[in-house]
Amino acid sequence: METSDYTEIALKLSPMLNALSHPARLQIMLHLAKYNGCQAGSISGKLPLAKSTVSEHLSKLREAGLITCIADGTCSNYQISDEGYEMVKASFNEFLDLMEQSRAKRSDCCPVHQGNTQVFSHI
């Protein structure tokens, strides 16, 4: 399947949901939501994971634009990206709205047998 076969919302939302698809990354997001900035060591102290593993999770969240990192001397402070938060919230709400619209117009997807002929609903 080519990228062009996917809807715009699926392409926009997928990287963000992929970044949020691990329990440790969700926990990091919940932790960061409490603070204006938080050092990686503090985040590591809240999770039963090695610092290097937490660092990998932080990188994945940064790549998706969900968190930012600000250098503070020898330390790095991580925080939730307000722009990334609003983008994932709006995109997920748009996705849910599209699902609701589709649910309201549901039809059969599986073939219906009429004699020896199969009749399919078109997509």
N, C-alpha and C positions, 0 to 999 in steps of 0.2 A: 504494500500500500504506500502510495506517495504522500508526502507532506501536504500536497494540494488537496488530498482527499479528506482532510480533517477540517472541521469548522474553525473559524478564527478564535472563538472562545476556548476551544480545546487546546489550540496551539499556545494561547496566551497563558492559560491556567496550568497547564501540565508541568512546566518547570518549577512553578511555585509549590504545587502539590507534591512533586517529587522531592523537593527540599524539605517539606514538612512530613514526609512519609515514614520517618523513623521516630520511635518514642523518645529517644534521647534529644533529637532536635526539637520536638514539641516541648519537652521539658525545659530545654534551653530557652525557647521563646517565652514560656510562662515565667521563667526566672527573670529574664531580661525585662519583661513587662513591668516589673516592680521597681526598676531603677532607671536613673538617667544615664548611667554608664556603669559597666561592670568589668573588672579585669578577668582575664581567662582563668587565672588561678582560683579566683572566687567561684567561677562557674564550675571548674573541675571539682572543687570541694563539695559541690552539691549533687554530684552524680557518681555512681559507682563505676567510673571509667577512667582509664589512663589519660593523662594530660594530652598525649599525642592523639588519642581518639577524639577527645573533646575538640582539639584543634581542627581535626578533619571535619567534624560536624559544623563547627563555626565557619569554616571555609565554604562548605556547601550552602549554608544559609546566606553568606555574603554573596556568593555567585548568583544566587536567585534574587538578590536585592532586598532580602527581608531584614538583614541587619547591616549595620555599618561598624567600622572600626576606626577609632581615633587614637593616634599615637600620643602618649602622654609621657614624655621622657623615655625611660626604658620599658614602660608598660604600654599595653594596648587596652583601651576601654571599648567594650562592645555595647551596642545599644540597638534597640529595634528601630528600623528605618520607618519613619512616619509615612513616607511615600510608598514604601514597599507594603506596609500594613494596609494602607488605603487601597492599593492596587489589588492585593489578594482578596480583600473584603469585597470590593466592587466586582471583581471578576467572578468570585464564587457566587455572589448574589445574582449576577447575570446568568451564570450557569444554572442555578436553581430556578430562576424565572423561566428559562428555556425549557427546563424539565417539566415545570408546572404547565406550561402552554402545551407541550406535547402530551402530557398525561390527560389533559382535557379533551384531546382529539384522538384518543387511542383507537386503534383498530387491530384486527387480527394480523399476526405476522406469519404464522405457520400456514402451510398449505391446507386448503379445505378440499376434501374429496367429493367430487360430484360425478358419480358413475365411475368411469375409467379415466377421467380427465382431472388433473390437478389444477386448481385455480389459486393463484397467489395474489395477495394484496401487494401493490407496488409500494416501494419505499418513498 
